[in-house]
């Protein structure tokens, strides 16, 4: 996977670690929060990345289960990694000069650090498990 995936994961990890001890009181108005997230384009974009990471994780877990990566699994993993990379490039470009969007995404990451930490840990574990498989050399 390209550097942008590692950068995103590092960013998610950094926000997760930095915000672990800064828990905010939960808002009792969860329905209002969900509605805001559904219409907020910044949240839609970050969730697009998260979905792509989760999709890659699922593929990797399934592929590594038998400790052998066949050509079809490798193709799917490479395609998923490519899609994730393209989404990240698109969003990086979109928010390069958009301070409001960057702040909204940072706030989302801070507010959801526990869930994102689990996603990040699962992603890294799944990715690492691939390199224990026969055929892992074909992933590069």
matplotlib code that plots the C-alpha trace (Angstrom):
import matplotlib.pyplot as plt

x = [0.0, 1.2, 2.4, -0.9, -2.5, 0.3, -0.1, -3.9, -3.4, -0.7, -2.9, -5.8, -3.4, -2.0, -5.4, -6.4, -3.4, -3.6, -7.3, -7.4, -7.3, -9.4, -12.8, -15.6, -19.0, -21.4, -24.2, -27.6, -28.8, -27.4, -30.2, -29.3, -25.7, -26.5, -28.6, -25.8, -23.3, -25.6, -25.7, -22.2, -20.0, -16.9, -18.2, -19.3, -15.8, -14.1, -16.7, -15.8, -12.2, -13.2, -15.5, -12.6, -10.3, -12.9, -13.4, -9.7, -9.5, -12.3, -10.6, -7.3, -8.7, -10.5, -7.5, -5.1, -7.4, -5.8, -2.3, -2.1, -2.7, -4.0, -3.9, -7.6, -7.1, -4.0, -5.9, -8.8, -6.4, -4.5, -7.7, -8.9, -5.6, -5.7, -9.3, -8.3, -5.3, -7.5, -10.1, -7.3, -5.8, -9.2, -9.8, -6.3, -6.6, -10.1, -9.1, -5.5, -6.7, -9.9, -9.3, -12.9, -13.0, -9.7, -11.0, -14.3, -12.4, -10.1, -13.1, -14.8, -11.6, -11.3, -15.0, -14.8, -11.4, -12.4, -14.1, -11.4, -8.7, -10.4, -10.7, -7.0, -5.8, -7.9, -6.5, -2.9, -3.4, -5.1, -2.4, 0.4, -1.3, -1.0, 2.8, 2.7, 1.0, 2.5, 2.3, 2.7, 5.6, 3.1, 1.4, 4.2]
y = [0.0, 3.5, 6.0, 7.8, 4.7, 4.7, 8.4, 8.1, 5.2, 7.1, 10.1, 8.0, 6.3, 9.7, 11.1, 7.9, 8.0, 11.8, 11.7, 8.6, 10.6, 13.4, 11.8, 14.3, 13.9, 12.1, 14.2, 12.8, 14.1, 11.2, 11.3, 14.9, 13.9, 11.1, 13.4, 15.9, 13.2, 12.0, 15.5, 16.7, 16.3, 16.1, 13.2, 11.5, 11.8, 10.4, 7.6, 6.8, 6.2, 4.2, 2.0, 1.4, 0.5, -1.9, -3.5, -4.1, -5.5, -8.0, -9.1, -9.5, -11.5, -13.8, -14.2, -15.0, -17.5, -20.5, -19.0, -19.1, -16.2, -17.3, -15.1, -14.2, -13.1, -11.1, -9.4, -8.4, -7.1, -5.1, -3.6, -2.8, -1.2, 0.8, 2.0, 3.0, 4.9, 6.7, 7.7, 9.1, 11.1, 12.5, 13.6, 14.8, 17.0, 18.2, 19.3, 20.5, 24.1, 23.6, 24.4, 24.0, 20.5, 19.6, 20.7, 18.9, 15.7, 16.1, 16.7, 13.6, 11.5, 12.9, 12.3, 8.7, 7.7, 4.5, 3.1, 4.3, 2.7, -0.7, -0.2, 0.8, -2.1, -4.6, -3.1, -3.4, -6.9, -8.1, -6.5, -8.0, -11.4, -11.4, -11.4, -14.6, -16.3, -18.2, -15.9, -12.7, -11.7, -11.1, -8.3, -5.8]
z = [0.0, -0.6, 1.9, 2.1, 3.7, 6.3, 6.8, 7.4, 9.7, 11.5, 11.8, 13.1, 15.6, 16.7, 17.3, 19.1, 21.4, 22.0, 22.9, 25.0, 28.2, 27.0, 27.1, 26.7, 28.3, 26.1, 24.6, 25.3, 22.0, 19.9, 17.3, 16.5, 16.2, 13.8, 11.6, 11.5, 10.5, 7.7, 6.1, 6.9, 3.8, 5.9, 7.9, 4.7, 3.4, 6.5, 6.7, 3.0, 4.1, 7.1, 5.0, 2.6, 5.4, 6.9, 3.4, 3.1, 6.6, 5.8, 2.6, 4.4, 7.3, 4.9, 2.6, 5.5, 7.1, 5.3, 5.4, 1.6, -0.8, -4.2, -7.3, -6.9, -3.3, -4.2, -7.0, -4.7, -2.0, -4.6, -6.0, -2.5, -1.6, -4.9, -4.1, -0.6, -2.0, -4.6, -2.0, 0.2, -2.7, -3.5, 0.0, 0.6, -2.4, -1.5, 2.0, 1.3, 1.6, 3.4, 7.1, 8.1, 6.6, 8.2, 11.6, 11.1, 10.3, 13.3, 15.5, 14.2, 14.8, 18.4, 19.1, 17.8, 18.9, 20.6, 17.5, 15.2, 17.4, 17.0, 13.2, 13.1, 15.2, 13.1, 9.9, 11.0, 12.4, 9.2, 7.1, 9.1, 9.0, 5.2, 5.4, 7.3, 4.3, 1.5, -1.6, 0.4, -1.8, -4.6, -2.7, -3.3]

ax = plt.figure().add_subplot(projection="3d")
ax.plot(x, y, z, "-o")
ax.set_aspect("equal")
plt.show()
